[in-house]
Amino acid sequence: MSENYFSEFLELIKPESDFNNIETPQAPDYSDLKFWAATPNIDGQQFYLPDASFAVSKENDVDVFYVHPTGYYEKTWNSNMDKNKSAFERTEIMLGNQASAFNGACNIYAPEYRQATYYSFFDKDKNGRKALDLAYKDIETAFDYFIEELNQNRPFIIAAHSQGALLAQRLLNRKINNTKVQERFICAYVIGYMIPEKYYDDLFPNIKISETYNDTNCIISWSTVVEGFKRNREKTLFWKPDGWSIELMSQKVISINPFSWTRDSSWHEDKSNISIINKAQNYDFTDRLRKEHTGAKKSIGLTRLQGFSTSLNANSGLIEAKGPLIKNIEKMKFFNGDLHSFDVMLFWGTLRQNVKDRIDAFL
């Protein structure tokens, strides 16, 4: 996506009023099932599979608390969670292409929340931070309800991507690190949002960085780009216990290679991995300006090309990717080399297996 096109897009979704000048959407009540995007009893896209070689397990010894990424691109600071809107349709899609990786081993719980609009990450005032604070308030409330009423003392995993990962980092710091529930905490997959290396010990002093495929009580993180790509955004928002900061995108971030589950800089390939795509008729997955839920039937499937390799860049911490599938993705309109949207879909098969490996190690 060109810089000019992206700037024009941001202007189209920029909220028209400051956060303090608008009424915030009504807070969710997580005792009401309608405020959950996914539970084991909701028949949704979290149960999608790419083909018949995989099976869903709906009664498991382990739960996953999944926080979906940004799907809200409208001109107010936070989503009102209306299930007739496109933002919820995108949540459903993310259940299909991300949370589904857990449906062979975990009971999936995913709160819908008053997510911050995408523009929040580019806001130069403090409106975006306030929108993210409101979104986090919902995630913490949902997690408290999950632990007290739904989890029933089972071991659990945290999984999140992008905005969801930023909120999950805060959740890990406030509600899991050095608490009693940490005894049941298997691991956290917080994918697609930076964890600056210099802040890790302050944020998570009692949760280690994963070093192998079966570590537990650990954090697993990665952000994917094509080989040689450098993120061109200069700075981004980051939460720390003492408040918000603006962090350079170019600094070293915590990461692990999801093909080797190691932190070396060699090139690795997992030939048993499968990558997936979204599938639908008469639905444009790239349309960010649509406001209404289309009702289009969707599915996930295998990418036509399979196979690529990855390396952890020793300077940036980004996971660089190359190979036939990556070359095919590079042909997409507006593609700039950042594989952020594909952080989970590219590694769907190896992630699915790794979830089982870590559960086995914990149990």
C-alpha positions in Angstrom: 0.0 0.0 0.0 1.5 3.3 -1.0 2.1 6.1 1.5 -0.3 8.4 -0.2 -3.1 5.8 -0.4 -2.6 4.9 3.3 -2.7 8.5 4.4 -5.9 9.0 2.4 -7.4 5.9 4.1 -6.5 7.2 7.5 -8.3 10.4 6.8 -11.4 8.5 5.8 -11.6 6.7 9.2 -10.4 9.5 11.5 -12.9 10.1 14.3 -14.6 13.4 14.1 -14.5 14.3 17.8 -12.1 13.9 20.7 -12.6 10.8 22.9 -13.8 13.0 25.8 -16.5 14.6 23.7 -18.4 11.5 22.8 -20.5 9.0 24.7 -18.7 5.7 25.0 -20.7 2.6 24.0 -22.4 0.6 26.7 -20.2 -1.7 28.7 -20.6 -5.5 28.0 -22.1 -7.8 30.6 -20.1 -11.0 30.2 -22.6 -13.0 32.2 -24.8 -12.6 29.0 -23.7 -15.0 26.2 -24.3 -12.4 23.5 -21.2 -10.5 24.6 -19.0 -13.5 23.8 -17.8 -14.0 20.2 -17.0 -17.6 21.0 -17.6 -20.2 23.7 -17.8 -24.0 23.4 -21.6 -23.6 23.2 -21.6 -21.0 20.4 -21.6 -22.6 17.0 -19.3 -20.3 15.2 -16.3 -19.9 12.9 -13.9 -21.0 15.6 -14.9 -24.5 14.7 -13.9 -24.1 11.0 -11.3 -26.6 9.5 -9.5 -26.3 6.2 -10.1 -29.9 5.2 -11.3 -33.3 6.5 -7.8 -34.4 7.7 -8.4 -32.3 10.9 -11.0 -32.8 13.6 -12.6 -30.5 16.2 -12.6 -31.4 19.9 -15.3 -29.6 21.9 -14.7 -31.1 25.3 -11.1 -30.5 26.5 -9.1 -30.4 29.6 -7.7 -27.0 28.7 -9.2 -23.6 27.8 -7.9 -20.8 25.6 -8.9 -17.2 26.2 -8.6 -15.6 22.8 -8.5 -11.8 22.1 -9.2 -10.9 18.5 -7.3 -8.2 16.6 -8.7 -4.9 15.2 -11.7 -5.2 12.9 -13.2 -1.8 13.5 -12.5 1.0 11.1 -15.2 3.5 11.8 -15.1 7.2 12.8 -15.8 6.7 16.5 -13.2 5.7 19.0 -14.7 2.4 20.1 -17.0 -0.3 18.6 -20.4 -0.7 20.1 -20.2 -4.5 19.4 -23.3 -4.5 17.2 -23.5 -7.9 15.6 -25.2 -6.5 12.5 -22.1 -4.5 11.7 -19.0 -5.3 9.6 -16.7 -5.1 12.7 -18.4 -8.2 14.1 -18.2 -9.9 10.8 -14.5 -9.4 10.8 -14.4 -10.8 14.4 -16.0 -13.9 13.0 -13.5 -14.1 10.2 -10.7 -13.9 12.8 -12.2 -16.7 14.8 -12.1 -18.8 11.5 -8.5 -18.0 10.5 -6.9 -17.7 13.9 -8.8 -19.2 16.9 -9.6 -22.3 14.8 -5.9 -23.3 15.3 -6.9 -24.2 18.9 -10.1 -26.2 18.2 -8.3 -29.5 18.3 -7.2 -29.2 21.9 -8.9 -26.3 23.7 -12.2 -25.0 24.7 -12.3 -21.6 23.0 -13.5 -18.5 24.9 -13.4 -15.2 23.0 -15.0 -12.0 24.4 -16.3 -9.4 22.0 -15.2 -6.1 23.3 -15.3 -2.3 22.7 -12.3 -2.5 20.5 -10.4 0.7 19.6 -10.8 1.9 16.0 -7.8 1.3 13.8 -7.0 5.0 13.7 -6.2 4.9 17.4 -2.7 3.6 16.6 -2.0 6.7 14.5 -3.6 9.3 16.7 -1.1 12.0 17.7 -3.1 13.2 20.7 -4.2 10.9 23.6 -7.5 9.8 22.1 -6.2 6.5 20.8 -4.7 5.6 24.2 -8.0 6.3 25.9 -9.8 4.2 23.3 -7.3 1.3 24.0 -7.8 1.8 27.8 -11.5 1.3 27.3 -10.9 -1.8 25.2 -8.6 -3.2 27.8 -11.2 -2.6 30.6 -13.5 -5.0 28.8 -10.8 -7.6 28.3 -9.9 -7.6 32.0 -13.6 -7.8 32.9 -14.1 -10.7 30.5 -11.0 -12.5 31.9 -12.2 -12.1 35.5 -15.6 -13.6 34.5 -13.9 -16.4 32.5 -11.7 -17.3 35.6 -14.5 -17.1 38.1 -17.4 -18.6 36.2 -16.3 -20.5 33.1 -12.8 -21.9 33.5 -13.6 -24.2 36.4 -9.9 -24.4 37.5 -8.8 -25.9 34.2 -5.3 -25.1 32.8 -5.5 -22.3 30.2 -3.8 -20.5 27.4 -3.9 -16.9 26.3 -4.0 -16.3 22.6 -4.1 -12.9 20.8 -3.1 -11.0 17.7 -2.3 -7.3 16.9 -4.6 -5.0 19.0 -5.6 -8.2 20.9 -1.9 -8.9 21.6 -1.3 -5.4 23.0 -4.3 -5.8 25.3 -3.2 -9.4 26.2 0.3 -8.1 27.2 -1.4 -5.8 29.7 -3.6 -8.6 30.9 -0.6 -10.9 31.5 1.1 -8.2 33.5 -1.9 -7.3 35.7 -3.8 -10.5 36.1 -1.5 -13.5 35.6 2.1 -12.5 36.4 2.8 -13.4 40.0 -0.8 -14.3 40.8 -2.5 -17.5 42.0 -4.0 -18.2 38.5 -0.4 -18.4 37.1 -0.3 -22.0 38.5 -2.8 -23.0 35.8 -1.3 -20.8 33.1 0.2 -22.9 30.3 1.5 -20.2 27.9 0.5 -17.1 26.0 0.7 -16.7 22.2 0.8 -12.9 21.9 1.4 -12.4 18.2 1.8 -9.5 15.9 2.4 -6.6 18.4 5.9 -5.6 19.5 7.3 -6.5 22.9 10.5 -4.4 23.1 13.3 -6.5 24.4 14.4 -3.8 26.8 11.0 -3.8 28.7 10.4 -7.6 28.9 11.8 -8.1 32.5 9.8 -5.2 33.8 6.6 -6.3 32.2 6.8 -10.1 32.9 9.4 -10.8 35.7 7.9 -14.2 36.5 6.9 -15.3 32.9 9.8 -16.5 30.8 10.4 -16.1 27.1 9.8 -19.3 25.3 13.0 -20.9 24.0 11.8 -24.4 22.9 8.7 -26.0 21.4 7.4 -27.3 24.7 8.2 -24.6 27.2 5.4 -23.6 29.6 4.7 -20.6 31.8 6.0 -18.6 28.9 5.3 -16.0 26.3 5.5 -16.8 22.5 5.5 -13.9 20.1 6.4 -13.2 16.5 5.7 -10.7 13.8 6.2 -11.7 10.1 7.6 -9.9 7.1 9.1 -10.8 3.8 12.9 -11.3 3.7 14.7 -8.0 3.9 11.6 -5.9 4.8 11.9 -3.1 7.4 8.8 -1.7 9.0 8.5 1.9 7.7 6.2 3.2 10.5 8.6 5.2 12.8 6.8 4.7 16.1 3.8 3.0 17.7 1.9 2.9 21.0 3.1 0.6 23.8 1.7 0.0 27.2 3.9 -0.3 30.3 2.9 -0.5 34.0 3.8 3.2 34.4 1.6 4.2 31.4 1.7 4.6 27.7 4.8 5.3 25.7 5.6 5.9 22.0 8.1 3.3 20.9 10.4 3.1 17.8 9.3 0.3 15.5 13.0 -0.3 14.5 14.1 -1.5 17.9 14.7 -5.2 18.9 11.6 -7.1 19.8 11.0 -10.4 21.5 10.3 -13.2 19.0 10.5 -16.9 18.4 10.6 -18.7 15.0 7.3 -20.7 14.7 8.9 -23.3 12.5 11.7 -24.3 14.8 10.4 -22.8 18.1 13.9 -21.5 18.7 15.4 -18.0 18.8 18.4 -18.5 16.5 18.8 -16.8 13.2 19.1 -19.8 10.9 16.5 -20.4 8.1 14.0 -23.1 9.1 11.1 -24.9 7.3 8.4 -27.1 8.7 7.3 -29.4 5.9 4.4 -30.6 8.0 2.9 -27.1 8.4 -0.1 -26.0 6.4 -1.0 -22.4 5.6 -4.6 -21.4 5.2 -6.7 -18.8 3.4 -10.2 -17.3 3.9 -12.8 -18.3 1.4 -16.1 -16.8 0.5 -18.3 -15.9 -2.5 -19.1 -12.2 -3.2 -17.1 -11.0 -0.2 -14.1 -8.7 -0.3 -11.8 -9.5 2.6 -9.8 -6.3 1.9 -12.7 -3.9 2.2 -12.2 -1.8 5.4 -14.8 0.8 4.7 -17.9 -1.4 4.7 -20.1 -0.8 7.8 -22.8 -3.5 7.6 -22.5 -7.3 8.1 -22.9 -8.9 4.7 -24.1 -12.3 5.9 -21.8 -14.0 3.3 -21.0 -17.6 3.9 -17.3 -18.1 4.6 -14.9 -20.9 5.2 -11.1 -21.6 5.4 -9.1 -23.7 3.1 -5.5 -24.6 2.2 -3.4 -22.1 0.3 -2.9 -23.2 -3.3 0.9 -23.1 -2.8 2.4 -24.5 0.4 5.9 -24.2 1.8 8.2 -21.4 2.8 11.0 -20.9 5.2 11.6 -18.4 8.0 14.5 -16.8 9.9 14.5 -14.6 13.0 16.3 -11.3 12.1 18.9 -10.9 14.9 18.8 -7.1 14.8 15.0 -6.5 14.6 13.5 -9.6 16.0 11.1 -9.8 13.1 10.4 -13.2 11.5 11.5 -13.0 7.8 9.9 -15.3 5.3 10.8 -16.5 1.8 9.6 -19.2 -0.6 6.9 -20.0 -3.2 3.9 -19.1 -1.0 5.5 -15.8 0.0 6.2 -14.9 -3.6 2.6 -15.5 -4.4 1.4 -13.2 -1.6 3.7 -10.5 -2.8 1.6 -10.3 -6.0 -1.4 -9.1 -4.0 -2.7 -5.5 -4.7 -1.2 -2.9 -2.3 1.1 -5.5 -0.6 4.1 -3.8 0.8 6.1 -6.6 2.3 4.6 -6.7 5.8 2.9 -10.1 6.5 1.1 -8.8 9.6 -2.3 -9.9 8.4 -1.0 -13.4 7.8 0.9 -13.9 11.1 -1.4 -16.8 12.1 -2.7 -18.1 8.8 0.8 -18.8 7.5 1.6 -20.9 10.5 -1.8 -22.4 11.2 -0.6 -26.1 11.1 2.5 -25.7 13.1 0.7 -23.6 15.7 -2.0 -26.2 16.0 0.6 -28.9 16.7 2.5 -26.6 19.1 -0.6 -26.0 21.2 -0.9 -29.8 21.7 2.9 -30.1 22.5 2.8 -27.4 25.2 -0.4 -28.8 26.7 1.2 -32.3 26.8 4.3 -30.8 28.5 2.1 -29.0 31.1 -0.2 -31.9 31.9 
